[in-house]
């Protein structure tokens, strides 16, 4: 029987102070009351008061777990919560059993043990604090369970210990087999790297074929399958090779370098943790100077650096935007390093970035955070504040549509500075960079 507020006697029991014997009687006669809600969409779970730790003024209110001490009140409230969950489980199984098609299925469901976590997650009316509380209790009890399991393990009989020794021996043999296969793979990769140094170029394939024995195919196959080979062999070998002056002045530089960069892109695609090393490799190629080299023309040098910039844009899309923009800003900031990227290459790089960055939103809502993170905003602003970048982007050679998109992006960066400052998440140095960006490009 419900009143005008659609509340059952169970709801009023909580208002008057829940006594275990009364709750037991009510839930035994009507377990469906545990999941019933009133006009305010409040269930009996919402009326259970749990003790929570005090929050300081600077602590967030979201996701704060409920804790239970060893007091009598907390034990009483935990008993109430378990009674409600058992009643809800019974009501849920009862409603499902009416829809079941076979008696075997009903018997199987009846034999299933009561799991508070499963019941709480399955119901949409259980507060999140209660679910966190159950998880906390499970975690605290799992420690003692593990300890008992270890005690039973050490007190096992000789037969069990003999069986465990056999299992340990099999695990050791399996580990030795894995180590042997890994050593074989690494040795094969080292031989392939030596062969690459003696060839003019190799072909990088996105889907290498196991039956193809060519150097490029085998390199791609090993780099794609093994993170150890990709990180410790391929990238380190490529980095050491690119650092050498002999390689820059060699006849195979113009043909072998594109293959190495393509292999680095393949590695960054399949092994995310290798992307910082790929960035280091690309920056080495961008620092290469060809004034003393007669084996490479200006067009070949430009094509190679454009490939490097495309790889940087790929890394930006893969989450390396702050690192990429910071490295380019450092490259353009020095007088000696500025020659590594001329104005045409800067426009090529920024134009490619504008194609992958959403510049449609030109304003920042006061109630909504900016579309870009603060590290990306500041790092890209620092790059665009360099003299070489500003001169290249403000020239008439930069396409009108890309310049319009750039102005929209800068306007978004400048307007986001107020949002970051309002929530005290930006330093004075970063604010100065964004202000300088607006002044340099005449954006208020």
N, C-alpha and C positions, 0 to 999 in steps of 0.2 A: 504494500500500500504506500503510495506516494502522496506527499502534500502538494500545495500549490507551487512550490519551488522544485518539484520533481525530486525531492529528497526522500530517501528510505530511512528506516530506523537506524541503520548502520551509520549514516551521516550524523544523526543527532547523538549517537553514542560517542562519536569523536568530539562533538561540541561539548558534551558534558564531562568528558574525561574517560578515555577508553580503558575499561577494565577487562582483563583477559578472559574471565569466565563469561562475561556478557557477549564479548566478541565471538567467543567460541560457539556459543549457542546460536547467535545470529548467522554466522557464516556456515554453520553446519546445516541449518534449515534453508538458507538461501545463499549459496556461494556466488550467484550472479550479482549480488549486491556489491561485491568487491570491485566490479568493473562498471557499475552504473554511474552515470554522471547526472548532475543537477542542471538547472537552467543556466548557471554560470560555467557550465562545462567542467565542473570540478568533481573529481572522484574521491573515494576514500583515501587514496594514496596522497592526494594533495592536502589532506587534513592531518596527516601524520607529521608531527613536528620532530625534526632531528636536530641534534646539537651540532652547530657548525663553529669552527674556529673564528676568532675575531680577525677582521681584516684591518690592516693599516690603511692610512689615507692614500697611499700610493699604489696599493695592490688592486689588480683587476678583479671584477666581480664575476667574470666568465670562467667557467671551467674549474672553479675552486672546489676541491673534493670534500665530501662530507666525512668526518672522522667520528669514531665512537670510542669513548673512554671506557673504563671498567666500572663506571658507576651503575647503581641500580636503575636509574631512569633510562640510561642508554640501553641497558639490557632489556628493559621492558619495551622500549620502542623498537628494538631489533626483533623481539618476539612478535610484536604487532605486525611489522612489515612481512615477516615470514608467514604469518597466518593469512594475511591478505594475498600474498603470492600463491600460496597453496590453494586458497579458495578460487583465485582467478584461474589457476591451472585446471582445477576441477571443473569450473564452469566452461572453460574453453574446450576441454576434452568432451564434456557432455554435449555441447552444441555440435562438435564435429562428429561424435559417435552417431548422432541422429542422421547424418548424411553419409555415413559409411555404408559400403555395399556388402561387406563380408564380416562375419563374426570373428574370424581370425585376426583381422586388422584391428578390431576393437580390443581383443585380448592382448595383442602386441602393444597397443598404446597404453593399456592399463598397467602392463608390466614395466613400462619405462620409469626409471627413477626420477624423483622430483629434482629439477635443476633450477634454482632461483634465477640464475643469469639468463637462461633461455626463456623463461617465462617473462622476465622483466623486459627483455629486448623485444619479445614477440608482441607485447602489449604497447599500444600507442599512448597510454595514459600514465605510464610510470615516469616520474620526473627523472631527469638525467642525474641528479645528485644521488638517487638511490642506486642507479646502475653503477656509478663510480664507487659507491660504498660497497656494493657486492663484489666488485672487482678487487677492491682493497682487502676485503675479508678473504677472498680466494687466494690472493697473493700472500697474505700473512700465514694462512694455514698450509700453503703448498710447501713452505720451508720445513715445517715439522714432518710433513708427509715424505718429503725427500730424505729427511734424516732417518725416519723409520725404514724406508726402503734400503738405505745404505746399511743400516744395522742388520736387516734381514739378509742382505747380500753377503756380509762378512760372516754371518752365522750359518751359511748354507753348508750342505754336506759335501763329501768328496766328489760325488758324481757331478754335482752342479759346478764345482770348481774346475773339474776336468773339462766339462763342456765349455766353461768360460775361457779356459786356456786355449781350447781349440778355436773359439771365436776370435780371441785376440791374435792367434797365429794367422788366421785367415785375414783379419784386418791388416796385420803387418805385411802380409804378402800382397794384399791389394794396394797398400801404400807404396810398397817397393815397385810394383808394376806401374803405378801412376808416375812415380819419380823417373823411372826408366823411360817411359814414353815421353815425358816432358823434356828430359835430357836429349833424347833423340830428335825431338822437334826443334829444340834450340840449336843443336848442332847443324841440322839441316838448314835452318835459317841463316846461320853464320856462313855456310858454304854458298848460299844463294847471294848473300851480300857481297862476297868476294867475286862471284861471277858478274854481278851487276857493274862493278867497277871496271870490268873489261869489255863491256858492251856499250853501244852508242845510246840506246834507249830500250825501253820495254813498255809493253801495253798493260794498262791497268784495267781490270774488268770488275764490274759490280757483282757479277755472278760467276766466279771462277769455276772452271770445269776440273774435276778430279783427274780426268783422263789426259788432260793437257799437261805435258811435261816442260813447257817453256818456262823461262825464268820469271817473267812477269806474272804468269798465271799462278805459279807456285808461291810467289811472294804474296799475292793477293789472297790466296787460299789460307796460308799460314797466318797472315795478319788478321784476317776476318775471324778465324777460329780461335786463336790463342791471344789473350790479352797480354800474356807474358812476352810473347814474341813481338807483338805490336809495340809494347812499351819499352822493353829492355833491349831489343835487338834492332828493329826497324827504325824507330825514331831516334834512338841514341846513335846508331850508325849514320843515319841521314844527317843528324846535327853535326857530328864530328866531320863528316865529309864536306858539309857546306861551310864549315868554319875554315877549312884549309885554303890557302892561297893558290895552291897548285890546281885545285878543282876549278876555281873561278877562271883561271887562265888556260884551262885545258880545252881541247877541241870538242869534247863531248858535253861541255857545260850547257850549251844552248839546247841540246836534245835530251839530255838526261835529267835536267832540272824539272821540266814539266812532268816527267814521269814520277819523280820523287814527290812533287807537290800533289799529284793525283793520288798517289798511294797514301799520303798523309791525310787527305780528305776522306779516303775510304776508312782509314783507321779511326778518325774522329767521328765518323758516322756510327761505327759499331762498338766503339769503346769510349764512353763519355769521359772517363778519368784521364784519358790521354790528350784531351783537348788543350790543356795548358802547354804541353810539350809541342803540340802542333803549332800553337801560337808562337812559341819561341823559335821554331824552325822557320816559320814564315817571316818573322822579323829579321832573321839572319839573311834570308834571301833579299829582303828589301834594303838591307845595308850594303849589299854588294855594289862595288863600283867597277866600271868597265873602261875607265879612261886609258888604262895601260893594256887592255886586252884587244887584240886585233881579230879575235875569232868570233865575235858577236857584234851584230849591227845594232843600230838604234831601234829598229823595228822589232828585232828579236828581244832586246832588253825591255822594250815597252810591253810586248806581249807577255813576257814572263812576269813582269810586275803587275800587270792587269790580272793574271791568274792568281798571284798572291793576294791581291785585293779582293777578288771573288771568294777566295778561301776565307779571308777575314770576315766577309759578309755572311758566309755560311756559319762561321763560329758565332757571330752575333745572333743569328737566328737560333742557335743551339744553346743560348744562355751565357755566352761569354762577352756580352756587350760592354760592361764596365772595363774589363781587362783589355779588350781590343781598343777601345777609344782612348784609354789611358796610355797605351803603348804608342798609338799614333800621335797623340798629343806630345809625348816625350820625343818622338822622332822629329816632329815638325818644330819643336821648341828650340832645338839647338841650331846654331848657324851652320855647322858642318853637316849635320844630319838632314837639314832641310833639303839639300840637293838630292836626297834619295827619292823624294816624291816631288815632281814638278807640278805646276798648276793644273795641267791636263789630267794627271793621275789623281790629284786631289778631287777634282770635279767628278771624275769617273767613280771614285770611291763613295763620295757623299751622295751622288746620284743613285748609286746602287743601294745605299742605306735607305734612302727615301722611298725606294720601291718596296722594301720589306717592312718599313715602319709605318704604322697607321697615323697619318697626319690629318685625318678628317675632323677630329675634335680639336677645336681651336680655343676653347675656354674650359676652365676648371670650375666645377660646381663646389660651393662651399661645404655641402654635406657629403660630397663624394670625393674619395681620394683620387689623385692624378692617375692617368693611364700608365705612366712609366715610373719605375722605381727611382728613388733619389740617387743611388750610385750611377745608374745609367744616365740620368739627367745631367748630373754634375760632370761626369767624365766626357760626355759628348759636348757639353758646353765648353769645357776646358779645351777640347780639341778645336772647336770652332772659334775660340778666342785667340788662337795663335795667328800671328801676322800672315804667315804663308797661306793658311786656310781662309782667312777673311779676304785676302786679296784675290784668291782664286774663285771664291764663291760670289763675290760682289762684282766680278768682271762681266762684260757683255757676252763672253763666250759661254757662260752658264745658261742653259736653256730656260726659257721664260716659265714653262710649267713647273719645272723642278725648283726654280727660284721661288715661285709662289708657294709650293709645298714646303720649302725650307722656311719661309717667313711664318707660315702657319705653325710649324713645329717650334720655332724659336718663341713665338707668341705663347704657345702652350707651356714651354719651359719657364718663361718669365712669369706668367700668371700662377704657375704652381709654386713659385717661391713663397707667396703669401700663405698658401695652404700649409706648406711645410713649416713655416715660421709660426703659424697659429698653433700648431700642435707640438711645437718645440722639438722638432726632429731634424733641424738643419743647423749647421754651425755658421758662425759669422763669415768664415772663409768661403764656404759654399754659397752663401748669400751674395757675397761680393762677386763671385764668378758669374752667377746668373744676372746680376745687375750689370756687370760689364758686358755680358752677351747682348742684353737689350740695347745698351748704348752703342756698341759697335755696329749693330745691324739696324739701328733706328727703329726699334720696336719698344713701345711703351707698355 
